[in-house]
């Protein structure tokens, strides 16, 4: 359609200015919409947090519950030492830690 019309420089300039202005107007509208949604979600989040703080447990209550669970679980199981022993074995070479196996040899060039 544009090739059929014989546009001059003034028509092309107006079309360019209108399209640039349209892009900026749409971008400004998108920014306003995002700010509106951000304000709505932060108000909703604040309302949820204020209602959630009423039913929260304090640190002392959490510690008492975990201690009670630990004592209850220790009664259920056999007596264990609950000691973790880590043995360190030093080896000079291990194929699992060797980097040479992951490298590709350079091809021979003539």
C-alpha positions in Angstrom: 0.0 0.0 0.0 2.9 2.3 0.8 4.5 1.7 -2.5 1.3 2.6 -4.4 1.0 6.0 -2.6 3.4 8.7 -3.7 4.5 10.1 -0.3 6.6 13.1 0.0 9.0 14.0 2.8 6.4 15.8 4.8 4.1 12.8 4.9 6.9 10.5 5.9 8.0 12.8 8.6 4.5 13.1 10.1 4.0 9.3 9.9 7.4 8.8 11.8 6.5 11.4 14.4 3.1 9.9 15.0 4.5 6.4 15.3 7.2 7.5 17.8 4.7 9.4 19.9 2.4 6.4 19.9 5.1 4.1 21.1 6.0 6.5 24.0 2.4 6.9 25.0 1.9 3.1 25.1 5.1 2.7 27.2 3.9 5.4 29.7 0.5 3.6 29.9 2.2 0.3 30.6 4.3 1.9 33.3 1.2 3.3 35.0 -0.6 0.0 34.7 2.4 -1.8 36.3 2.5 0.7 39.1 -1.2 0.3 39.7 -0.9 -3.5 40.0 2.2 -3.1 42.2 0.2 -0.9 44.6 -2.7 -3.3 44.6 -0.5 -6.3 45.4 1.5 -4.5 48.1 -1.7 -3.5 49.9 -3.0 -7.1 49.6 0.4 -8.5 50.9 0.4 -6.1 53.8 -3.2 -7.1 54.7 -2.2 -10.8 54.6 0.9 -10.2 56.7 -1.0 -8.2 59.3 -3.5 -11.0 59.7 -0.7 -13.7 59.7 1.2 -12.1 62.6 -1.6 -12.7 65.0 -1.3 -16.5 64.7 2.5 -16.8 64.6 4.5 -18.8 67.2 7.2 -17.2 69.3 10.8 -18.6 69.3 10.3 -20.1 72.8 7.2 -22.0 71.7 9.1 -23.4 68.6 12.0 -24.5 70.8 9.6 -26.2 73.2 7.8 -28.0 70.3 11.1 -29.2 68.8 12.4 -30.4 72.1 9.2 -32.4 72.7 9.4 -33.9 69.3 13.1 -34.9 69.8 12.3 -36.5 73.2 9.3 -38.3 71.7 11.3 -39.6 68.7 14.2 -40.8 71.0 11.7 -43.0 72.9 10.5 -44.6 69.8 13.9 -45.7 68.4 16.6 -47.8 69.7 19.4 -46.3 71.6 21.9 -44.8 69.2 25.1 -43.0 70.0 24.3 -40.2 67.6 28.0 -39.7 66.9 29.1 -39.0 63.4 32.5 -40.2 62.4 34.2 -39.0 59.3 37.3 -40.8 58.2 39.7 -38.8 55.9 41.5 -40.9 53.4 44.4 -39.2 51.6 45.2 -40.6 48.1 47.6 -39.0 45.7 45.8 -40.1 42.6 42.2 -40.9 42.0 40.6 -41.3 38.5 37.5 -39.6 39.8 39.4 -36.4 40.5 41.7 -36.5 37.5 41.3 -33.7 35.0 43.3 -35.4 32.3 40.5 -37.8 31.4 38.2 -34.8 30.5 40.6 -33.2 28.1 40.6 -34.0 24.4 44.0 -34.5 22.7 45.1 -32.0 20.1 44.9 -33.4 16.6 48.1 -33.9 14.7 48.6 -31.2 12.0 50.9 -31.6 9.0 
